[in-house]
Amino acid sequence: MAALLIIALIIVMGFVVYSVVRGLQAFAKMDPNDVDENGIPRSLGKQNQMMFARVKYQAIAVALVAIIVIGGAFAN
C-alpha cells in the first residue's frame, strides 16, 4: 500500500512541476496587446489557471505525504 501511495505522490509531484513550467511559459509569452473582451491579457488567464492547478496538486501531495506518514506511524 505504501508503495502505491509513493508512486501516486511522485505522479502528483510531476503534475506540480508541469503546472509551474506551463505558468512560467505563459508569463514569458505575455503580450500586453493580446487582450480579451474585458481588456485582460490572455496569458494572465493561463497564468491564473496554472497557479490554481499548482495549488491543487500541492494540496494533494501534502495529503498523500500525511497519509504515508500516519500510515507508517501505525504500521510499527
LINURLIN-V823683 format. One record per residue. N is the residue number from 1. RES is the residue in one letter. SS is DSSP state (H for helix, E for strand, C for the rest). Layout:
BEGIN
N:RES:SS
N:RES:SS
END
This chain:
BEGIN
1:M:C
2:A:H
3:A:H
4:L:H
5:L:H
6:I:H
7:I:H
8:A:H
9:L:H
10:I:H
11:I:H
12:V:H
13:M:H
14:G:H
15:F:H
16:V:H
17:V:H
18:Y:H
19:S:H
20:V:H
21:V:H
22:R:H
23:G:H
24:L:H
25:Q:H
26:A:H
27:F:H
28:A:H
29:K:C
30:M:C
31:D:C
32:P:C
33:N:C
34:D:C
35:V:E
36:D:C
37:E:C
38:N:C
39:G:C
40:I:C
41:P:E
42:R:H
43:S:H
44:L:H
45:G:H
46:K:H
47:Q:H
48:N:H
49:Q:H
50:M:H
51:M:H
52:F:H
53:A:H
54:R:H
55:V:H
56:K:H
57:Y:H
58:Q:H
59:A:H
60:I:H
61:A:H
62:V:H
63:A:H
64:L:H
65:V:H
66:A:H
67:I:H
68:I:H
69:V:H
70:I:H
71:G:H
72:G:H
73:A:H
74:F:H
75:A:H
76:N:C
END
